[in-house]
Amino acid sequence: MKKLLAFGAFVALLAVTGCQEKKEVSKDVVSFDEVLTTRRSVRSYDASKKISEAEVRELLTATQEAPSWANQQPTKYYVAISPDKVAAVQDMVGGNKDRIKEAPVLIVSTFERGKSGFFQGNQTNEVGDGWGAYDNGLSNCYLILKARAMGFDTLIMGMRDTDALRKLFNIPDNETVMAAIALGYRAGEPTRPERRPLDDIAKFY
Ligand SMILES: Cc1cc2nc3c(=O)[nH]c(=O)nc-3n(C[C@H](O)[C@H](O)[C@H](O)COP(=O)(O)O)c2cc1C
C-alpha cells in the first residue's frame, strides 16, 4: 500500500512539473501601471540582446485579445526576424533606419479593408475603412504594451515605404499597410515627451 501511495505521489508530481514546463507563457516583469509609464518610443536598441520567435508569438497572441468591429479581426502582422529580412526592412523605414538598426525584430502591421465598418458588403457609417485603421491601432496598442510587460521596447514607425514592404512580404492589395514596429531592448533610458494638459483633451459635461 505504501509503495502504491508513493508511486501515486510520484505520478502526480510528474504531472504538475510536466504542465509547468510545457507552459511557454513568460512571466511579465512589470505591473500594468509600470507598463504604461515606462513604455516609450525607443530609438536606440541593445545589439547584444536577441528576441526569439516563441517570444514574438506570445506577443502577437496577446494582440488577439484586442477588440475589433464585430470581431472582424482585420489586423495582420508580417514579422522580419531572420537577419536578411530584418536588413531588408531596415532599408524601408526612411529616416528611422539609424534609430532601429540594432532592433532584432521588425514587424509590419496591415489591416484587411472592407471588414471593420462594413455589414454584408455595405459601409455602415461615414468612417468606412477608418474602422479597420482603428482596430489596427487597438491591436498595435496591445502589442506595444504587452511588449513592455515582457521587458521589450518598441518604436512605431509611420515613416516607411509601403510599396517596398508590400513587395517584400507579398502583402495582398486588399490590405492597407500601416505601421512598421521595431521590437528590441532599449540601449539607454529614453525621455518622456510632454503631454498636453488633461483639460485640453477631455471635456466633462
Ligand atoms: C502612428 C505613429 C507613427 C509614428 N511614427 C514614428 C516614426 O516614423 N518615427 C519615430 O521616430 N517615431 C514615430 N512615432 C513615435 C511618436 O513620435 C511617439 O509616440 C511620441 O513622440 C510620444 O512619445 P512616446 O511614445 O515615447 O510616449 C510614431 C507614433 C505613432 C503612434
The ligand as a Tripos MOL2 file, in Angstrom:
@<TRIPOS>MOLECULE
LIG
   31    33     1     0     0
SMALL
NO_CHARGES

@<TRIPOS>ATOM
      1 C1          1.1310   56.3690  -35.7550 C.3       1 LIG1
      2 C2          2.5060   56.7030  -35.2170 C.ar      1 LIG1
      3 C3          3.5540   56.9180  -36.0930 C.ar      1 LIG1
      4 C4          4.8410   57.1780  -35.5930 C.ar      1 LIG1
      5 N1          5.8940   57.2750  -36.4720 N.ar      1 LIG1
      6 C5          7.1400   57.4580  -35.9770 C.ar      1 LIG1
      7 C6          8.2590   57.4260  -36.8460 C.ar      1 LIG1
      8 O1          8.1620   57.2000  -38.0570 O.2       1 LIG1
      9 N2          9.4860   57.6370  -36.3040 N.ar      1 LIG1
     10 C7          9.6690   57.8460  -34.9560 C.ar      1 LIG1
     11 O2         10.8060   58.0240  -34.5270 O.2       1 LIG1
     12 N3          8.6130   57.8680  -34.1040 N.ar      1 LIG1
     13 C8          7.3720   57.6590  -34.5750 C.ar      1 LIG1
     14 N4          6.2980   57.6020  -33.7180 N.ar      1 LIG1
     15 C9          6.5140   57.7690  -32.2540 C.3       1 LIG1
     16 C10         5.9660   59.1080  -31.7010 C.3       1 LIG1
     17 O3          6.8190   60.1440  -32.0980 O.3       1 LIG1
     18 C11         5.8770   58.9860  -30.1780 C.3       1 LIG1
     19 O4          4.8910   58.0300  -29.8530 O.3       1 LIG1
     20 C12         5.5080   60.3070  -29.4700 C.3       1 LIG1
     21 O5          6.5180   61.2550  -29.6640 O.3       1 LIG1
     22 C13         5.3010   60.1000  -27.9630 C.3       1 LIG1
     23 O6          6.4500   59.5080  -27.3640 O.3       1 LIG1
     24 P1          6.3520   58.1680  -26.5430 P.3       1 LIG1
     25 O7          5.8730   57.0940  -27.4990 O.co2     1 LIG1
     26 O8          7.7350   57.8790  -26.0460 O.co2     1 LIG1
     27 O9          5.3700   58.3410  -25.4400 O.co2     1 LIG1
     28 C14         5.0270   57.3160  -34.1950 C.ar      1 LIG1
     29 C15         3.9570   57.0910  -33.3240 C.ar      1 LIG1
     30 C16         2.7160   56.7640  -33.8180 C.ar      1 LIG1
     31 C17         1.5940   56.4540  -32.8420 C.3       1 LIG1
@<TRIPOS>BOND
     1     1     2 1
     2     2     3 ar
     3     2    30 ar
     4     3     4 ar
     5     4     5 ar
     6     4    28 ar
     7     5     6 ar
     8     6     7 ar
     9     6    13 1
    10     7     8 2
    11     7     9 ar
    12     9    10 ar
    13    10    11 2
    14    10    12 ar
    15    12    13 ar
    16    13    14 ar
    17    14    15 1
    18    14    28 ar
    19    15    16 1
    20    16    17 1
    21    16    18 1
    22    18    19 1
    23    18    20 1
    24    20    21 1
    25    20    22 1
    26    22    23 1
    27    23    24 1
    28    24    25 2
    29    24    26 1
    30    24    27 1
    31    28    29 ar
    32    29    30 ar
    33    30    31 1
@<TRIPOS>SUBSTRUCTURE
     1 LIG1         1 GROUP 0 **** ****
